[in-house]
Amino acid sequence: EHMHGNFVIQKVIERLPQSALGFVVEEIEGQAEYLASHMYGCRAVQRLFEHCSQAQIRGVLDRVLLRAARLARDTYGNNVLRHLLEHGSVDDKRRIIDVMCAGDIVELAQNKSSSLVLERCLQVATFGEHAAALSAQRASLVAAVLAPCAAATAAGAAGR
């Protein structure tokens, strides 16, 4: 929670070999949601995504993904989700996109934090190494975004 301590933790994650990071992963896993939405802690979580194997941080990933809807709307949590969309597996990306599609898309798009997550979801589902595997999620996301527009158009036409 110290503003300078997070830099130490980040450097530990960056410099130690993966095999020596178990103690850091355990500490972060126990507080994953809290740290993901913390001004300084979110940076340590993001470094784990960059420097650890999926198997090594599976507990952290699962805890973050379980709270994706809340983290998407959070000032710091959105950064963690966007970082996971960049560094995560295709399944992690799929889970985040599915959560965003299941939410109130208009509210998510109007929220400063979650709109950034929506934007990144569209990017990773359209371009990059996992785009082909995420084609169904891309279609769902586009349909969810367009649904309010179609509803408004239909309501306008019915009123004429």
HULINSUL-V936057 format. One record per backbone hydrogen bond with DSSP energy under -1.0 kcal/mol. CO is the residue of the C=O (numbers start at 1). NH is the residue of the N-H. Records with the same first field share a line. If there is no record, write none. Layout:
# HULINSUL-V936057
CO: NH ; NH
This chain:
# HULINSUL-V936057
2: 6
4: 8
5: 9
6: 10
7: 11
8: 12
9: 13
10: 14
11: 15
12: 16
17: 20
18: 21
21: 25
22: 26
23: 27
24: 28
25: 29
26: 30
28: 31
29: 32
31: 35
32: 36
33: 37
35: 38
38: 42
40: 43
41: 45
42: 46
43: 47
44: 48
45: 49
46: 50
47: 51
48: 52
53: 57
57: 61
58: 62
59: 63
60: 64
61: 65
62: 66
65: 68
67: 71
68: 72
74: 78
76: 80
77: 81
78: 82
79: 83
80: 84
81: 85
82: 86
83: 87
84: 88
89: 93
90: 94
91: 95
92: 96
93: 97
94: 98
95: 99
96: 100
97: 101
98: 102
103: 105
104: 108
105: 109
106: 110
107: 111
111: 115
113: 117
114: 118
115: 119
116: 120
117: 121
118: 122
119: 123
120: 124
121: 125
123: 126 ; 127
128: 131
130: 134
132: 135
134: 138
135: 139
136: 140
137: 141
138: 142
139: 143
140: 144
141: 145
142: 146
143: 147
146: 150
147: 151
148: 152
149: 153
150: 154
151: 155
152: 156
153: 157
154: 158
155: 159
